[in-house]
């Protein structure tokens, strides 16, 4: 029992090490503690017809929001979307956050400043797709969860999380006018500490998407073993694409690639975690897999 507790503490420390600076601004971590506005592409065009994908004849406008998993993946996703779909792309992740942080009306009890709330960004950028990637803060790290944690109050935790998902959908819709942009809910990979928690969070995302006519990107499946969707693993067999790219198959002699570092079982960046959150500075197979699936789903929706 003592060993299990020690492992839990170490993993919690690893998570918070990657989520300790809520002031990290969009696209790159800022040098100071003051949050920055996202480095968005300026565009003046009519919004897409509410609830529909943009015509295939023009590139989609994509907004990416989320926690430390989005923070580490933001540059890779942007590169994928620009290369594959010629997308106009803005990212505004804040490490340590959960859905309620991006809600308007939370006042100062949030890790996300007012200018980077989801609705504020939708009004300003008028995106076609809003990608939401949240692991599901379970330890009460963010103020807006009002101290509700999965370990202490799982029933309240899931009820609150579902309510926040609904409110966030409504705010994004209202900000976009009519039905607003399409939301892409990113399903998470296996949780090494509470496997059933992330399964239920993913199910919540799927129900929310179905209820509002939005999309699901099962990026978590790409970092899960075949037939073991919610069993955590540090390595997976290399894909054909990974074997064809130098360095992507991290253990070519064994035919497998690393998803996580030995000292961080949650994040997918293979560079050491820093106290100041940042986009991952090294190519990491897990991030490439996750962002590839998000890009595929947006591209498929765009083609109708």
C-alpha positions as CSV (number, residue, x, y, z in Angstrom):
1,X,0.0,0.0,0.0
2,X,2.9,2.4,0.9
3,X,4.4,1.8,-2.6
4,X,1.1,2.6,-4.3
5,X,0.9,5.8,-2.3
6,X,4.5,6.8,-3.2
7,X,3.8,6.2,-6.9
8,X,0.6,8.3,-6.7
9,X,2.5,11.2,-5.1
10,X,5.3,11.1,-7.6
11,X,2.8,11.1,-10.5
12,X,0.9,14.0,-9.0
13,X,4.2,15.9,-8.6
14,X,5.0,15.2,-12.3
15,X,1.6,16.6,-13.3
16,X,1.8,19.7,-11.3
17,X,5.4,20.3,-12.5
18,X,3.9,20.6,-16.0
19,X,1.0,22.7,-14.7
20,X,2.4,25.1,-12.2
21,X,2.3,28.3,-14.2
22,X,-1.2,29.2,-15.2
23,X,0.0,32.4,-16.8
24,X,1.5,30.6,-19.8
25,X,0.2,32.3,-22.9
26,X,-0.9,31.0,-26.2
27,X,1.4,29.4,-28.8
28,X,4.4,29.7,-26.4
29,X,5.1,30.2,-22.7
30,X,5.7,33.8,-21.9
31,X,8.9,35.0,-20.2
32,X,7.0,36.7,-17.4
33,X,4.1,35.9,-15.1
34,X,1.7,38.1,-17.1
35,X,-0.6,36.2,-19.4
36,X,-0.4,37.1,-23.1
37,X,-3.1,37.3,-25.7
38,X,-3.0,34.7,-28.4
39,X,-0.9,35.3,-31.5
40,X,-3.8,35.0,-33.8
41,X,-4.0,35.4,-37.5
42,X,-6.0,38.5,-38.5
43,X,-8.8,37.7,-40.8
44,X,-12.0,39.5,-41.8
45,X,-14.5,37.2,-43.5
46,X,-18.1,36.1,-42.9
47,X,-18.6,33.3,-40.4
48,X,-19.4,29.8,-41.7
49,X,-23.0,28.8,-41.7
50,X,-23.8,27.8,-38.1
51,X,-23.3,24.2,-37.3
52,X,-21.7,23.3,-40.6
53,X,-18.1,22.6,-41.7
54,X,-16.5,25.4,-43.9
55,X,-16.6,24.8,-47.6
56,X,-13.7,22.6,-48.9
57,X,-12.8,25.5,-51.2
58,X,-11.4,27.5,-48.3
59,X,-9.2,26.7,-45.4
60,X,-10.8,26.2,-42.0
61,X,-10.2,28.5,-39.0
62,X,-9.3,26.4,-36.0
63,X,-9.0,27.4,-32.3
64,X,-7.3,25.0,-29.9
65,X,-7.9,25.3,-26.1
66,X,-6.9,23.0,-23.3
67,X,-4.6,22.2,-20.4
68,X,-1.0,21.0,-20.2
69,X,-1.6,18.3,-22.8
70,X,-2.7,21.0,-25.3
71,X,0.2,23.2,-24.1
72,X,2.8,20.6,-25.1
73,X,1.0,19.7,-28.4
74,X,0.0,23.2,-29.7
75,X,2.8,23.8,-32.1
76,X,2.7,20.3,-33.6
77,X,-1.1,20.5,-34.1
78,X,-0.7,23.9,-35.8
79,X,1.9,22.6,-38.2
80,X,-0.3,19.5,-39.0
81,X,-3.4,21.7,-39.7
82,X,-1.5,24.1,-41.8
83,X,0.2,21.4,-43.8
84,X,-2.8,19.2,-44.3
85,X,-5.7,21.7,-44.4
86,X,-4.0,25.1,-44.9
87,X,-5.8,26.1,-41.7
88,X,-5.8,29.4,-40.0
89,X,-4.8,28.4,-36.5
90,X,-4.8,29.9,-33.0
91,X,-3.9,28.1,-29.8
92,X,-4.6,29.4,-26.3
93,X,-3.9,26.6,-23.8
94,X,-3.2,27.2,-20.1
95,X,-1.6,24.4,-18.1
96,X,-3.4,23.2,-15.0
97,X,-6.8,24.2,-16.3
98,X,-10.2,22.5,-16.7
99,X,-13.4,23.4,-18.5
100,X,-14.6,25.9,-16.0
101,X,-11.5,28.0,-16.4
102,X,-12.6,28.8,-20.0
103,X,-16.1,29.8,-18.9
104,X,-17.1,33.5,-18.9
105,X,-18.5,34.7,-15.6
106,X,-16.0,33.0,-13.3
107,X,-14.4,36.4,-12.3
108,X,-11.0,36.1,-10.8
109,X,-11.5,32.5,-9.8
110,X,-9.9,31.2,-12.9
111,X,-6.5,30.4,-14.4
112,X,-7.5,31.9,-17.8
113,X,-7.7,35.7,-18.2
114,X,-11.0,37.2,-19.5
115,X,-9.5,37.9,-23.0
116,X,-8.7,34.2,-23.5
117,X,-12.0,32.8,-22.4
118,X,-13.5,30.5,-25.0
119,X,-16.4,32.8,-25.9
120,X,-14.2,35.8,-26.1
121,X,-11.8,34.1,-28.5
122,X,-14.7,32.9,-30.6
123,X,-16.1,36.4,-30.9
124,X,-12.7,37.7,-31.9
125,X,-11.5,35.0,-34.2
126,X,-14.8,33.5,-35.6
127,X,-13.4,30.0,-35.9
128,X,-15.0,27.1,-37.8
129,X,-13.8,24.6,-35.3
130,X,-12.9,24.8,-31.6
131,X,-10.8,21.9,-30.4
132,X,-11.1,21.2,-26.6
133,X,-8.4,19.0,-25.1
134,X,-8.7,18.5,-21.3
135,X,-7.4,15.6,-19.2
136,X,-10.0,16.5,-16.6
137,X,-8.3,18.2,-13.6
138,X,-9.1,15.8,-10.8
139,X,-7.1,17.2,-7.9
140,X,-8.8,20.6,-7.3
141,X,-5.7,22.4,-8.7
142,X,-7.8,25.1,-10.3
143,X,-9.9,27.5,-8.2
144,X,-13.0,27.4,-10.4
145,X,-13.7,23.7,-9.4
146,X,-14.5,25.0,-5.9
147,X,-12.4,22.3,-4.2
148,X,-14.3,19.4,-5.8
149,X,-11.9,16.5,-6.5
150,X,-12.4,13.1,-8.0
151,X,-10.8,11.3,-5.1
152,X,-12.9,12.9,-2.4
153,X,-16.2,13.4,-4.2
154,X,-16.4,11.4,-7.5
155,X,-20.2,11.9,-7.9
156,X,-19.9,15.7,-7.5
157,X,-16.8,15.8,-9.7
158,X,-18.6,14.1,-12.7
159,X,-21.8,16.1,-12.2
160,X,-19.8,19.4,-12.1
161,X,-17.7,18.4,-15.1
162,X,-20.8,17.5,-17.2
163,X,-22.5,20.8,-16.2
164,X,-19.3,22.8,-17.2
165,X,-19.2,21.0,-20.5
166,X,-22.7,22.0,-21.2
167,X,-22.2,25.6,-20.2
168,X,-19.0,25.8,-22.3
169,X,-20.8,24.5,-25.3
170,X,-23.6,27.0,-24.8
171,X,-21.2,29.9,-24.4
172,X,-19.2,29.0,-27.6
173,X,-22.5,28.6,-29.5
174,X,-23.8,32.0,-28.4
175,X,-20.5,33.7,-29.1
176,X,-20.4,32.3,-32.6
177,X,-24.0,33.3,-33.4
178,X,-26.7,30.8,-33.9
179,X,-25.3,27.3,-33.5
180,X,-21.7,28.7,-33.6
181,X,-18.6,26.8,-34.6
182,X,-18.2,23.0,-34.4
183,X,-16.6,21.8,-31.2
184,X,-14.1,18.9,-31.4
185,X,-14.0,17.1,-28.1
186,X,-10.6,15.3,-27.8
187,X,-10.9,11.9,-26.0
188,X,-8.0,11.3,-23.6
189,X,-5.5,8.4,-23.4
190,X,-5.3,6.0,-20.4
191,X,-5.0,7.5,-17.0
192,X,-2.2,5.7,-15.1
193,X,-3.7,6.4,-11.7
194,X,-7.5,6.2,-12.1
195,X,-8.3,4.4,-15.3
196,X,-12.1,4.5,-14.8
197,X,-12.0,8.3,-14.3
198,X,-10.8,9.0,-17.8
199,X,-13.1,6.4,-19.3
200,X,-16.0,8.3,-17.7
201,X,-14.7,11.7,-18.7
202,X,-14.4,10.5,-22.3
203,X,-18.0,9.1,-22.2
204,X,-19.1,12.5,-20.9
205,X,-17.4,14.2,-23.9
206,X,-19.1,11.7,-26.3
207,X,-22.5,12.4,-24.8
208,X,-22.0,16.2,-25.0
209,X,-20.9,16.0,-28.6
210,X,-23.9,13.9,-29.5
211,X,-26.3,16.2,-27.7
212,X,-25.1,19.3,-29.5
213,X,-24.2,17.9,-32.9
214,X,-20.5,18.3,-32.4
215,X,-17.4,16.1,-33.1
216,X,-15.3,13.7,-31.2
217,X,-11.6,13.0,-32.0
218,X,-10.5,9.8,-30.3
219,X,-6.9,10.8,-30.0
220,X,-6.5,8.7,-26.9
221,X,-7.0,5.6,-29.0
222,X,-3.8,6.4,-30.9
223,X,-1.8,6.2,-27.7
224,X,-3.5,3.0,-26.4
225,X,-2.6,-0.6,-27.0
226,X,-4.9,-2.4,-29.4
227,X,-7.7,-4.1,-27.5
228,X,-6.7,-2.3,-24.2
229,X,-8.1,1.2,-24.7
230,X,-7.8,2.2,-21.0
231,X,-4.7,0.3,-20.0
232,X,-1.8,2.6,-19.6
233,X,1.4,1.8,-21.5
234,X,4.7,3.6,-21.9
235,X,5.6,2.0,-25.2
236,X,3.6,0.9,-28.3
237,X,4.7,-0.9,-31.5
238,X,6.0,1.5,-34.1
239,X,3.6,2.4,-36.9
240,X,4.7,2.2,-40.5
241,X,4.9,6.0,-40.6
242,X,7.1,6.1,-37.5
243,X,9.4,3.5,-39.0
244,X,9.7,5.6,-42.1
245,X,10.8,8.8,-40.2
246,X,14.1,9.0,-38.5
247,X,13.8,9.1,-34.7
248,X,10.1,8.5,-34.6
249,X,10.5,4.8,-33.8
250,X,12.5,5.4,-30.6
251,X,13.5,1.8,-30.1
252,X,13.8,0.4,-33.7
253,X,15.6,-2.7,-32.6
254,X,12.6,-3.7,-30.5
255,X,10.1,-2.3,-33.0
256,X,8.5,0.0,-30.4
257,X,8.3,3.7,-29.7
258,X,8.1,5.7,-26.4
259,X,5.0,7.6,-25.5
260,X,6.1,8.9,-22.1
261,X,9.3,9.6,-20.3
262,X,10.3,7.3,-17.4
263,X,9.6,10.2,-14.9
264,X,6.3,11.5,-16.4
265,X,3.5,9.0,-17.0
266,X,0.9,11.6,-18.0
267,X,2.5,13.9,-20.6
268,X,3.6,12.9,-24.0
269,X,6.5,15.3,-24.5
270,X,9.8,13.4,-24.4
271,X,11.7,16.4,-23.1
272,X,12.0,17.0,-19.4
273,X,9.2,18.8,-17.7
274,X,9.9,22.4,-16.7
275,X,8.4,24.7,-14.1
276,X,7.3,27.1,-16.8
277,X,4.9,25.3,-19.3
278,X,6.0,25.4,-22.9
279,X,5.3,23.7,-26.2
280,X,7.2,20.4,-26.5
281,X,10.7,21.3,-27.9
282,X,11.4,17.8,-29.2
283,X,9.6,15.5,-31.7
284,X,7.5,13.1,-29.6
285,X,5.6,10.2,-31.1
286,X,2.7,10.4,-28.7
287,X,2.1,14.1,-29.6
288,X,2.4,13.3,-33.3
289,X,-0.2,10.5,-33.0
290,X,-2.6,12.7,-31.0
291,X,-2.4,15.7,-33.3
292,X,-2.7,13.6,-36.4
293,X,-6.1,12.2,-35.3
294,X,-7.4,15.7,-34.4
295,X,-6.3,16.9,-37.9
296,X,-8.0,13.9,-39.5
297,X,-11.3,14.5,-37.8
298,X,-11.4,18.2,-38.8
299,X,-10.4,17.3,-42.4
300,X,-13.1,14.7,-42.6
301,X,-15.7,17.1,-41.3
302,X,-14.6,19.8,-43.8
303,X,-15.0,17.4,-46.6
304,X,-18.5,16.6,-45.4
